[in-house]
Amino acid sequence: MNLPRAPKQRWARATLGLSLLFAVGAFAYLALDGAPFQGTVLAVLILGAGYWEYKKKLQEKRVARQYEAKAEEQRRENER
């Protein structure tokens, strides 16, 4: 059964966007508090973690699609 993949990818992009917003907020808060260097470091860490999680989700989806394709291929071969 072919399910649309777009909503799942949108969810991964949405979480990446949320981490971007959180990073901007953390930077702005610390910069206004007088610690722009710490804000920059925290923002970079948050962005790095968000990007890493985004890539991890996409990789998990790729692996799942590969397993599904192999299972479908084996099912077709067994029907012959």
CORDAGI-V555027 format. One record per residue. N is the residue number from 1. SS is DSSP state (alpha for helix, beta for strand, coil for the rest). PSI is psi as a letter, one per 30 degrees, with the letter a starting at -180 (* if undefined). NEAR is the number of other ideal C-beta (glycine too) atoms within 8 Angstrom. Layout:
N|SS|PSI|NEAR, N|SS|PSI|NEAR
This chain:
1|coil|k|2, 2|coil|j|3, 3|coil|k|4, 4|coil|k|5, 5|coil|f|7, 6|alpha|e|6, 7|alpha|e|7, 8|alpha|e|8, 9|alpha|e|10, 10|alpha|e|8, 11|alpha|e|8, 12|alpha|e|12, 13|alpha|e|9, 14|alpha|e|8, 15|alpha|e|12, 16|alpha|e|12, 17|alpha|e|8, 18|alpha|e|9, 19|alpha|e|14, 20|alpha|e|10, 21|alpha|e|8, 22|alpha|e|10, 23|alpha|e|14, 24|alpha|e|9, 25|alpha|e|8, 26|alpha|e|12, 27|alpha|e|13, 28|alpha|e|9, 29|alpha|e|9, 30|alpha|e|12, 31|alpha|e|10, 32|alpha|f|6, 33|coil|f|7, 34|coil|g|5, 35|coil|i|8, 36|alpha|e|9, 37|alpha|e|6, 38|alpha|e|8, 39|alpha|e|15, 40|alpha|e|9, 41|alpha|e|8, 42|alpha|e|12, 43|alpha|e|12, 44|alpha|e|9, 45|alpha|e|8, 46|alpha|e|12, 47|alpha|e|11, 48|alpha|e|8, 49|alpha|e|9, 50|alpha|e|15, 51|alpha|e|10, 52|alpha|e|8, 53|alpha|e|11, 54|alpha|e|12, 55|alpha|e|8, 56|alpha|e|8, 57|alpha|e|10, 58|alpha|e|10, 59|alpha|e|8, 60|alpha|e|8, 61|alpha|e|12, 62|alpha|e|8, 63|alpha|e|8, 64|alpha|e|8, 65|alpha|e|8, 66|alpha|e|8, 67|alpha|e|8, 68|alpha|e|8, 69|alpha|e|8, 70|alpha|e|8, 71|alpha|e|8, 72|alpha|e|8, 73|alpha|e|8, 74|alpha|e|8, 75|alpha|e|8, 76|alpha|e|8, 77|alpha|e|7, 78|alpha|f|6, 79|alpha|f|5, 80|coil|*|4
